[in-house]
Amino acid sequence: MMQQIDTLETNVSQPSPLAPIAAYLLAKREIIFNTWRTRIENDRLAMPTAATLARDEFNDQIPLILDVLDCRLLGRPEKWSPFEKAKEHGLHRWQKGYSLTELLQELAHLHQLLVYELELFVSTSTTIASIALTQAFGHINTLMLEVIRGSTVQFDELQRQEASQRAAKLQQALASLSELSQQRGELLRTATHDLRSYYGLIRNAAWLLDQPGTEEEQAQWRGMWQRNLDNAATLLTELMDLARLEAGQETMQLESFDAGELLRQIAQSVQPIVQQHQINLEWAGPDTLLVEGDKIKVQRIIHNLLINALHHTPTGLITLSWSREDNFRWVISIQDTGPGLPPDVVQELGQYLMPTADSTAVFQSPPTDGLFIASNRKEQSVSSPTQSKGEGIGLMIVKRLCELLHATMDIETKPDVGTIFRIIFPMHYPKSQ
């Protein structure tokens, strides 16, 4: 028994026959890394991404993988799995923008370099047995196969994840497109209904004008004829404007202008319409507010919002205000005391400012109090002045103009309280715009 123990201790203490090779490769470790980098730089056409990596990034996980080779040559336990380290290396290369071809080409260069160094050692050593050399070549080949498998497995997992994410995004885009198509269909159906109604009223008014009647009746019929003709013309113009915006035919025409002066002029220009309603229009803001932007499109946005507020606010007050928000943005707010926006219109516009406890919203109330119930709109009388008659077209034009001008639109609305539109514009635009 004692003799067997002595023999075992002797075998354990004996150095590995591959120890000289391990010592040689360890001594050449720095040369191996530098030569590997040089070979890849010379192969830049096949691996353009490697040139963007710093030394630590380039060597990622490879020193630990070579430590595993050292353990195997010395017959020692491995501290970590080369397969797992290779997966980390593959993840790193993926994040740096490597293609799978680049990754495999890079590892092929490392494999060739290790084989070259082993051959160089053989040419200078006469004491290593051929069987030891065969074992060393086997260790190198096996290790590199594990590394390639680990890296490619990681790439495959990432590509599957990316493909799944792309499929999900595509599905989401298709769903959004379908929803948008439904919204456009509803918008066009409403516009068609309105045009048909205007046409019927115009036809009836024209027929009445041919009938005998008093001067007062004739004046009333002429007014009805003219009013509905103007409404039909406005609706057709809005449809054409929206079509141009969605077709990308509108572009920004940047200039410097005084927003304060422009907004006062807009408010004064709608006074004749205000006087026809039982409402008041007030405006407030700095006398001078120099900004950069598309003056005409800003005017169209504010005019559309004011006209929308005037048409859907039977009594009360409409306010127009403006101010500088900071050194980079300025804001316009339009508030009315109308019935509030129906939820389908808010959803179509795509942005809704929900009141919260710490919000800057004016209408501070629980979210459930701030939304219309779908049945409310259906119960409105056909002759109700607050009924939505093509109202979505003007607001969609506003939304598209805001997108074109890189402006944001926030909306607060509450039943029987009113609606606030806030349009936040950039103070300046990049020179490339």
matplotlib code that plots the C-alpha trace (Angstrom):
import matplotlib.pyplot as plt

x = [0.0, 2.8, 4.4, 1.2, 0.9, 4.5, 3.9, 0.8, 2.6, 5.4, 2.9, 1.2, 4.5, 5.7, 5.5, 3.3, 5.2, 3.5, 4.9, 7.6, 5.0, 2.8, 5.8, 6.7, 3.2, 2.9, 6.2, 5.0, 1.5, 2.2, 3.7, 0.7, -1.8, 0.1, 0.7, -3.0, -4.0, -1.5, -2.8, -6.4, -5.5, -3.8, -7.1, -9.1, -11.2, -12.6, -12.8, -13.4, -15.0, -11.8, -10.0, -12.5, -11.7, -9.2, -6.7, -8.8, -11.9, -10.1, -8.6, -12.0, -12.1, -9.3, -6.6, -8.9, -9.5, -5.7, -5.4, -7.7, -5.2, -2.4, -4.3, -5.0, -1.3, -0.2, -3.0, -4.5, -8.2, -9.8, -11.0, -13.8, -15.5, -14.1, -17.5, -19.1, -16.2, -16.5, -20.2, -19.3, -16.7, -19.4, -21.8, -19.2, -18.4, -22.1, -22.5, -19.6, -21.2, -19.3, -20.8, -20.7, -18.1, -15.9, -16.1, -15.1, -12.3, -10.9, -10.9, -9.4, -6.5, -6.0, -6.1, -3.6, -1.3, -1.4, -0.5, 2.3, 3.8, 3.6, 5.4, 8.0, 8.6, 9.0, 11.6, 13.7, 13.2, 14.6, 13.5, 9.7, 8.3, 6.1, 3.2, 3.4, 3.3, 0.3, -1.4, -0.6, -2.0, -5.1, -5.6, -5.3, -7.7, -10.2, -10.1, -10.7, -13.6, -15.2, -14.5, -16.0, -19.0, -19.6, -19.3, -21.5, -24.1, -24.3, -24.6, -27.4, -29.3, -28.9, -29.9, -33.0, -33.9, -33.3, -35.5, -38.2, -38.0, -38.2, -41.2, -42.9, -42.1, -43.4, -46.6, -47.0, -46.4, -49.0, -51.5, -50.8, -51.2, -54.5, -55.7, -54.6, -56.5, -59.6, -59.3, -58.8, -61.8, -63.9, -62.6, -63.5, -66.9, -67.6, -66.3, -68.5, -71.5, -70.9, -70.4, -73.6, -75.5, -74.0, -75.0, -78.6, -78.9, -77.5, -79.9, -82.9, -81.8, -81.4, -84.9, -86.4, -84.8, -86.9, -90.1, -92.1, -91.3, -90.7, -87.4, -86.6, -87.2, -85.2, -82.3, -82.5, -82.4, -79.5, -77.6, -78.3, -77.1, -73.9, -73.1, -73.3, -71.4, -68.6, -68.7, -68.4, -65.6, -63.7, -64.1, -62.8, -59.8, -59.1, -59.2, -56.8, -54.4, -54.4, -53.7, -50.7, -49.3, -49.7, -48.1, -45.1, -45.6, -45.2, -41.8, -40.5, -39.7, -37.6, -37.3, -37.0, -40.2, -41.9, -44.3, -46.0, -46.9, -48.1, -50.4, -51.9, -52.7, -54.3, -56.4, -57.6, -58.3, -60.9, -62.8, -65.5, -66.2, -66.1, -68.7, -71.1, -71.0, -71.9, -68.3, -65.3, -61.8, -58.9, -55.1, -52.0, -48.3, -45.1, -45.3, -42.1, -41.1, -38.4, -38.3, -37.2, -39.6, -42.1, -44.3, -47.1, -47.4, -47.5, -50.2, -52.2, -51.8, -53.2, -55.9, -57.2, -57.2, -59.0, -61.6, -62.1, -62.6, -65.0, -67.1, -67.4, -67.7, -71.4, -70.9, -68.1, -64.5, -61.6, -58.1, -54.9, -51.6, -47.9, -44.6, -41.0, -40.6, -36.8, -33.8, -34.8, -38.6, -41.6, -45.2, -48.7, -51.8, -55.4, -58.1, -61.9, -64.9, -66.6, -67.9, -64.5, -63.1, -64.7, -62.3, -62.0, -60.7, -58.2, -57.1, -56.7, -54.5, -52.3, -51.3, -53.3, -52.1, -53.6, -53.9, -51.9, -51.2, -47.8, -48.8, -48.7, -52.1, -54.8, -57.7, -56.6, -59.0, -59.0, -58.5, -61.9, -63.5, -61.6, -62.9, -66.1, -68.2, -68.9, -72.7, -72.6, -71.8, -74.5, -77.1, -76.3, -79.0, -78.5, -78.8, -76.4, -73.8, -71.2, -71.6, -68.5, -68.9, -65.7, -63.9, -61.1, -59.8, -58.7, -57.1, -55.3, -54.0, -52.7, -51.0, -49.3, -48.1, -46.7, -44.8, -43.4, -42.2, -40.8, -43.3, -45.1, -48.9, -50.3, -54.0, -56.1, -59.9, -62.7, -66.4, -68.4, -65.3, -63.3, -60.1, -56.6, -54.1, -50.5, -48.1, -44.4, -42.1, -38.3, -36.8, -34.2, -33.7, -30.5, -28.9, -29.6, -33.4]
y = [0.0, 2.5, 1.8, 2.6, 6.0, 6.8, 6.1, 8.3, 11.2, 10.8, 11.0, 14.1, 15.9, 15.1, 18.2, 18.0, 17.1, 20.1, 22.5, 23.9, 24.7, 26.4, 28.4, 29.4, 30.6, 32.5, 34.3, 35.2, 36.3, 40.1, 39.3, 37.1, 39.9, 42.6, 40.4, 39.4, 43.1, 43.9, 41.0, 42.2, 45.8, 44.5, 42.7, 45.9, 45.4, 42.2, 43.5, 47.3, 47.4, 46.2, 49.4, 51.3, 49.3, 50.3, 47.7, 46.5, 46.3, 44.4, 41.8, 41.3, 37.9, 36.5, 36.6, 34.5, 32.0, 31.7, 31.1, 28.1, 26.8, 27.3, 25.2, 22.4, 22.3, 22.1, 19.6, 21.9, 22.5, 25.2, 28.4, 29.1, 27.8, 28.9, 28.4, 31.0, 33.4, 33.1, 33.9, 37.1, 37.9, 37.4, 39.6, 42.3, 42.1, 42.2, 45.4, 46.9, 46.3, 43.3, 41.1, 37.3, 37.2, 39.6, 37.6, 34.4, 36.0, 37.5, 34.1, 32.4, 34.9, 34.0, 30.3, 30.6, 32.7, 30.1, 27.3, 29.4, 30.0, 26.3, 25.5, 28.1, 26.5, 23.1, 24.5, 25.7, 22.7, 19.3, 17.9, 17.7, 14.4, 14.1, 12.8, 15.9, 18.2, 16.3, 16.8, 20.5, 21.0, 19.1, 21.4, 24.5, 23.1, 22.0, 25.3, 27.3, 25.1, 25.8, 29.5, 29.7, 27.7, 29.9, 33.1, 31.9, 30.6, 34.1, 35.7, 33.3, 34.1, 37.8, 37.6, 35.7, 38.3, 41.1, 39.3, 38.9, 42.5, 43.6, 41.3, 42.9, 46.4, 45.5, 44.1, 47.2, 49.4, 47.4, 47.8, 51.5, 51.8, 49.9, 52.2, 55.2, 54.0, 53.5, 57.0, 58.4, 56.5, 57.9, 61.4, 61.2, 59.7, 62.7, 65.2, 63.5, 63.7, 67.3, 68.2, 66.4, 68.3, 71.6, 70.8, 69.9, 73.2, 75.2, 73.5, 74.2, 77.8, 78.2, 76.7, 79.1, 82.1, 81.3, 81.3, 84.4, 85.9, 89.0, 90.9, 89.7, 86.0, 86.5, 87.9, 85.0, 82.5, 84.3, 84.3, 80.5, 79.9, 82.0, 80.5, 76.9, 77.7, 79.1, 76.1, 73.7, 75.7, 75.8, 72.0, 71.3, 73.6, 71.8, 68.4, 69.7, 71.2, 67.9, 65.9, 68.1, 67.7, 64.0, 63.7, 65.6, 68.5, 71.2, 72.3, 74.8, 78.3, 79.6, 83.2, 85.4, 87.1, 88.8, 86.2, 88.7, 91.0, 88.0, 86.6, 90.0, 90.4, 86.9, 87.7, 91.0, 89.3, 86.9, 89.6, 89.8, 86.1, 86.6, 89.3, 86.9, 84.7, 85.3, 84.9, 87.0, 86.6, 87.8, 87.6, 88.2, 87.9, 89.9, 92.7, 91.5, 87.8, 87.3, 83.7, 81.7, 79.5, 79.3, 82.4, 81.3, 77.8, 79.2, 81.5, 78.6, 76.6, 79.4, 80.4, 76.8, 76.4, 79.7, 79.0, 75.5, 77.0, 79.6, 77.1, 74.8, 77.3, 78.5, 80.9, 82.0, 82.9, 82.0, 83.1, 83.2, 83.6, 83.2, 83.3, 82.2, 78.9, 78.9, 79.8, 77.1, 77.0, 79.3, 78.3, 79.3, 78.4, 78.5, 77.9, 77.8, 77.2, 74.8, 71.3, 69.7, 67.3, 63.9, 61.1, 59.9, 63.3, 63.3, 59.8, 60.7, 63.6, 61.1, 63.2, 63.8, 65.5, 63.6, 65.6, 64.2, 65.4, 66.9, 67.9, 71.4, 70.7, 73.4, 70.9, 69.2, 66.3, 62.5, 61.1, 59.4, 62.9, 64.2, 61.9, 61.8, 58.7, 57.5, 57.6, 61.3, 62.3, 60.1, 61.7, 65.2, 66.8, 67.0, 70.7, 71.1, 73.7, 71.6, 68.5, 67.4, 68.4, 67.6, 69.1, 66.5, 67.8, 71.2, 69.6, 67.0, 69.8, 71.4, 68.1, 67.7, 71.3, 70.8, 67.7, 69.6, 72.4, 70.0, 71.5, 69.5, 69.7, 69.1, 68.8, 69.2, 68.7, 68.2, 67.8, 71.0, 72.9, 73.4, 72.6, 73.9, 73.5, 74.2, 74.3, 74.4, 75.6, 75.6, 79.1, 78.2, 75.5, 73.8, 75.4, 72.2, 72.6]
z = [0.0, 0.9, -2.4, -4.3, -2.4, -3.2, -6.9, -6.9, -5.3, -7.8, -10.7, -9.3, -8.8, -12.3, -14.6, -17.8, -20.9, -22.5, -19.8, -22.1, -24.8, -22.1, -20.9, -24.4, -25.4, -22.1, -22.7, -26.2, -25.0, -25.7, -29.1, -29.9, -29.2, -31.0, -34.0, -34.0, -34.1, -36.9, -39.0, -38.6, -39.4, -42.6, -43.4, -42.9, -46.0, -44.5, -41.0, -40.9, -37.5, -35.6, -36.4, -34.2, -31.0, -28.3, -27.1, -24.1, -26.3, -29.0, -26.5, -24.8, -23.1, -25.2, -22.4, -20.2, -23.1, -23.5, -19.8, -20.3, -23.0, -20.5, -17.9, -20.4, -21.5, -17.9, -17.0, -14.4, -13.6, -15.7, -13.9, -16.3, -19.4, -22.7, -24.2, -21.9, -22.3, -26.0, -25.7, -23.8, -26.5, -29.2, -27.3, -27.1, -30.9, -31.7, -29.6, -31.4, -34.8, -36.0, -38.6, -38.2, -41.1, -39.3, -36.1, -37.7, -39.7, -36.5, -34.7, -37.7, -37.5, -33.9, -34.6, -37.4, -35.1, -32.3, -34.8, -36.2, -32.8, -32.0, -35.3, -34.5, -31.1, -32.8, -35.1, -32.2, -29.8, -30.0, -26.7, -27.2, -28.2, -31.3, -29.3, -27.0, -30.1, -31.4, -28.1, -28.1, -31.6, -30.5, -27.5, -29.7, -32.2, -29.6, -27.8, -30.9, -31.9, -28.5, -28.9, -32.4, -31.3, -28.3, -30.3, -33.1, -30.7, -29.1, -32.5, -33.4, -30.2, -30.8, -34.4, -33.4, -30.8, -33.3, -35.8, -33.2, -32.3, -35.9, -36.4, -33.4, -34.6, -38.0, -36.5, -34.4, -37.5, -39.4, -36.5, -36.4, -40.2, -40.0, -37.2, -39.1, -42.2, -40.1, -38.7, -42.2, -43.4, -40.6, -41.2, -44.9, -44.1, -41.8, -44.4, -47.1, -44.8, -44.1, -47.8, -48.7, -45.9, -47.1, -50.7, -49.6, -47.7, -50.6, -53.0, -50.7, -50.3, -54.1, -54.5, -51.9, -53.7, -56.7, -54.5, -53.7, -50.3, -48.4, -48.5, -45.0, -46.0, -49.2, -47.2, -44.7, -47.6, -49.2, -45.9, -45.5, -49.1, -48.6, -45.2, -46.4, -49.6, -47.4, -45.1, -48.1, -49.6, -46.3, -45.9, -49.4, -48.7, -45.5, -47.3, -49.9, -47.2, -45.3, -48.5, -49.3, -45.8, -45.8, -49.2, -48.0, -50.4, -47.6, -46.6, -44.0, -45.0, -42.1, -41.2, -38.1, -37.1, -34.1, -32.7, -30.4, -33.3, -35.4, -32.7, -32.0, -35.7, -35.8, -32.8, -34.3, -37.7, -36.1, -34.3, -36.9, -36.3, -32.5, -32.8, -34.4, -31.3, -27.7, -26.6, -25.7, -27.1, -24.9, -25.6, -23.6, -24.1, -24.5, -27.0, -28.7, -29.0, -31.6, -32.8, -35.9, -37.8, -40.6, -40.0, -42.4, -41.0, -37.4, -38.5, -40.0, -36.8, -34.6, -37.0, -37.2, -33.4, -32.9, -35.5, -34.0, -30.6, -31.9, -33.7, -30.7, -27.9, -27.8, -24.9, -22.6, -23.2, -25.5, -24.5, -26.6, -24.8, -25.6, -23.8, -23.9, -22.2, -22.0, -24.2, -26.6, -26.8, -26.9, -26.3, -27.5, -25.5, -26.6, -24.0, -24.4, -22.2, -24.6, -24.0, -24.4, -27.0, -27.7, -26.9, -30.5, -31.6, -28.8, -29.6, -33.3, -32.4, -30.5, -27.5, -24.3, -21.2, -18.3, -15.1, -12.2, -8.6, -9.5, -13.1, -14.5, -16.0, -15.4, -15.1, -11.9, -11.4, -11.5, -15.0, -14.9, -14.7, -17.7, -20.5, -22.5, -22.4, -25.9, -25.4, -24.6, -28.1, -29.6, -27.3, -28.6, -30.7, -34.4, -34.3, -31.3, -32.0, -30.2, -32.4, -34.3, -37.9, -39.7, -36.7, -36.9, -40.3, -39.0, -35.9, -38.1, -40.2, -37.0, -35.9, -39.3, -39.3, -35.8, -36.9, -39.9, -37.6, -34.9, -32.5, -29.7, -29.0, -25.5, -25.0, -21.8, -22.1, -19.6, -20.3, -19.8, -18.7, -21.8, -23.8, -23.8, -26.7, -26.0, -29.0, -28.1, -30.8, -31.1, -30.8, -33.5, -36.1, -37.2, -40.2, -42.3, -42.0]

ax = plt.figure().add_subplot(projection="3d")
ax.plot(x, y, z, "-o")
ax.set_aspect("equal")
plt.show()
